[in-house]
Amino acid sequence: MGRISYVNGRYLRHSQAMVSIEDRGYQFADGIYEVIAFYNRRFLDAGPHLDRLERSLRELSIPMPMGRRALEFVAQEILDRNDRNDGTLYFQITRGVARRDHLFPKNVKPSLVMTVGGMRSPKPAEFENGVAVIALPDQRWARRDIKSIGLLPNVLAKQRAAEAGAREAWLLGEDGMVLECAVSNNAIVNAKGEVITHPATHAILGGISRHVMLGLARGAGIKAIERPFSLAEAKAAKEAFITGTTSNVLPVVRIDGGAVGDGRPGPVTKLLQALYYDHIFKETGKRWN
Ligand code: PDD
């Protein structure tokens, strides 16, 4: 079974899955996306991901290309048509195809694309020993809560991090506060063992794994505080970590070359990581370790 992708009502061989050069996603980044992980061919947190997809569309006045039930049906169908047990389902919805004009086109149907792909997860050693990050100024627009396909600043930040030997870029607001990362959210743990993460305002993408992590922390009696923290506070923190669909809970042990805490993943991070693996197991039957 080859790779099959969905484009506007058709299931196609991936190499033949195409959109028009006048798609507004291509010309204006006028669209949104979602990434849902699956394990054992079962989706992880599909409900909250699709809620966020609908919200992103509403915020941009792009209509749903089909009803929610139909979208769920196609998502399952595309999974069934691809021969992959673990991976990610990528959704992209744009305002549609129209002659180039900044104004919203009239009577145009949104374009919907779905593809199934691999995970690009961190390596087992990175989950166990932690990763390095660098801090960079955030160059994105003011509505980062919308999962827009306009990802150029994220691409540049992630590339700069990789060139500096780091897994992620921690993005800083103009006031020096840490917002989130190029492709994930982040949190620190203070000396009292409390988790601190930026609130889900317009300044960050409200990550689904961030939300799950907060629930798991609180359920385990860990105090989780949603407030901005500075880069200096992060560098002085006991622990730090990243959350995201493909990074789960990933320890951060170096920021800008300096060790976080004792330079090894701390107990709160390890507990949250274990709880997150349990969450994956409960939802999909997949054991991470
Ligand atoms: N990225 N912040 C940003 C900027 C992101 O792009 C992502 C996800 C997250 C984490 O969100 P979630 O926990 O819902 O995955 C936070 C996806 C995976 C991507 O762009 O591939």
Residues whose N, C-alpha, C, O or C-beta is under 5 A from the ligand:
A	BS01	PDD	V35 E180 C181 A182 V183 S184 N185 L205 G206 G207 I208 S209 R210 T243 G244 T245
